[in-house]
Amino acid sequence: MTRNLAFSSPFLLGFEEIERLFDRVSRTADGYPPYNIERMAANGEKPACLVITLAVAGFDPNEIEVTIEDNELTVSGQQSDGAARDYLHRGIAARQFQRTFVLADGMEVTGADLKDGLLSIELARPEPQRTVKRIPITSRG
């Protein structure tokens, strides 16, 4: 993997955490389950949001766990095999998964819904606030 040198500029101070974040995100091992990320426009009283949709066909809601820890949204699933079945052919594997998304500061998960094999997770995007702070200059004279 080629190292990103964008954050080695002397004008970018204190961005080491972002470089570590890029390293962590680039280590995606598996493409399962497939997912979409949509930006939803504001609709009436409902503000604009993001929706992550994962294809988790065959999973019950109690076999999926959605957690947030240290700005990481983790979706994991593990199917229980249930009663012993006598398969003549097994092409649909009962496989587990874990998919992690790194969230910006202030992002909030507002809900999760499982319908027709698609898990939708809605995220509220905070309104950016621009702040200007004047720094007093002292004189050592």
TAZISUL-V451193 format. One record per helix or strand of 3 or more residues. SS is the DSSP state (h for helix, s for strand). FROM is the first residue (numbers start at 1). LEN is the number of residues. If there is no record, write none. Layout:
ss = [SS;SS]
from = [FROM;FROM]
len = [LEN;LEN]
This chain:
ss = [h;h;s;s;h;s;s;s;s;s]
from = [6;16;35;49;61;64;72;97;108;118]
len = [3;11;6;7;3;6;6;6;8;7]
